[in-house]
């Protein structure tokens, strides 16, 4: 774990946060440099906690994303700590990555563990775009007591079968292109030159054809099947993929979902702030 100090901000990199199965999730934590206890904002991402998010831009320069440190500093200056975490099996986190499947339980464990760290006041909010929005709703569906708010930008579907991984039951080919891109960036590919070369040589047309015919080993081959089955409704790990109205009963202070196609994300539309 690397610790740095900037003016007004303490930075701890690669803090390894334990999950219920013993796997450790790599987390960068930015804290206000004062004696008071701070609330925490958490983003969980498969895209590298150390890499800029494409959503973090300013009106002054929309062509360049702010660094993670730059974004965190804006919150830290207001007395709010920030944590960025690599999701399971991505970059510096342990375990095997399977899209969406561990995000509910891992999100719960991350929220609760981070809330109990020294210098924090026990309140956690979550934020982020796209996959980071999905990870928020996944965590929220498990009901972690320390989670008091989330702002999910363009993510967090109520039914992954109806609108998410599939659209009305039809497999989204963008899921196949996403899978190939992330496989090329995976720890497994980095460690195996032959695997990396094979993935680099893979053509998208052939990959899409196999996905359409059910040959792609993706989501344990369950999400590409046209029928609704236990993958979509199972309480562990698939409970969050069929949220329905469960979020409405959760004891959150703020719950915002920002999405143009909000009825596919939350059937009732925007969830009111309470």
C-alpha positions, -999 to +999 in steps of 0.1 A: +000+000+000+014+034-010+005+065+010+010+100-002+001+134+013-009+164-008-019+198+006-052+193+023-055+156+012-041+122+022-040+095-004-037+058+002-033+036-029-040-001-032-057-005+001-068-041+000-104-044+012-116-080+021-147-095+007-167-123+023-149-150+004-115-136+013-107-120-020-092-085-017-104-055-037-078-028-045-090+006-034-075+041-036-087+063-008-085+101-007-092+118+027-094+153+040-063+162+059-080+172+092-091+156+124-128+155+117-147+123+106-158+125+069-185+108+049-172+088+019-181+086-018-173+053-035-170+044-072-165+007-081-152+003-117-139-025-139-121+001-161-091+009-138-094+030-106-062+047-116-075+057-151-096+088-159-134+082-163-148+096-196-176+112-177-154+135-156-150+165-179-155+202-175-172+228-196-139+246-199-122+216-216-147+189-226-121+171-247-100+160-217-112+140-187-100+149-152-078+126-134-091+106-105-070+127-081-084+159-096-120+147-091-114+135-056-097+168-046-129+187-054-148+166-029-120+165-003-119+203-003-155+201+009-148+176+037-158+145+018-135+114+014-135+096-019-126+059-027-121+043-061-121+005-062-113-020-090-140-046-092-133-083-088-107-097-111-099-063-127-065-046-126-052-049-090-082-066-074-082-104-067-107-130-079-121-139-113-141-113-132-176-122-144-196-093-156-222-082-130-223-114-111-203-104-080-212-067-079-241-071-054-222-090-027-189-072-033-205-038-033-222-046+000-189-058+015-170-028+002-195-002+015-196-018+050-158-022+052-150+013+040-176+028+063-157+014+093-123+028+085-107+053+109-114+089+101-147+083+084-182+089+099-199+057+087-219+072+059-212+061+023-226+074-010-219+058-044-215+075-078-203+067-114-214+062-150-225+031-169-209+000-153-202+021-122-239+029-121-248-008-125-225-016-096-243+010-074-277-005-079-263-040-075-249-030-041-280-011-031-302-041-038-284-060-011-292-032+014-258-023+031-267-003+062-239+022+057-251+032+022-270+064+025-271+077-011-263+069-047-264+087-080-265+062-108-257+078-142-269+057-172-271+024-155-289+002-130-316-017-149-347-032-133-346-063-156-314-072-174-334-097-195-359-071-207-335-042-210-298-045-202-280-075-213-309-083-236-336-061-251-370-078-248-351-111-248-329-104-278-291-105-270-274-072-273-244-075-296-227-046-278-223-071-250-201-092-272-179-063-283-176-052-247-166-087-237-139-089-263-124-055-255-123-063-218-109-098-224-080-081-242-074-060-211-078-088-186-051-100-162-053-134-178-044-119-212-015-099-197-001-131-182-005-153-213+010-140-246-007-168-266-041-159-251-035-122-258-025-128-294-056-150-299-078-123-286-062-096-306-067-117-337-104-123-330-127-107-355-159-090-344-180-104-372-172-140-362-176-132-325-210-117-331-221-147-351-211-171-323-229-149-297-261-150-318-259-188-319-252-192-283-216-202-286-200-174-267-188-183-232-202-152-216-221-148-184-216-185-179-235-190-212-268-182-193-273-145-203-272-154-241-301-179-238-334-164-250-355-178-222-358-163-187-342-187-163-326-187-128-297-166-140-321-136-142-341-141-110-319-160-086-313-141-053-276-150-053-261-137-074-288-126-098-312-109-074-303-074-085-310-082-121-347-082-113-349-053-089-386-044-095-397-021-067-372-033-041-352-001-042-382+020-030-381+004+004-344+009+011-335+034+038-315+058+016-315+096+020-308+103-017-315+080-046-311+094-081-311+076-114-301+098-144-309+082-177-327+092-209-344+058-212-354+057-176-384+035-180-361+006-190-339+014-160-366+019-134-402+012-144-416+038-121-393+065-137-371+086-115-370+076-078-379+106-056-354+120-032-366+115+004 
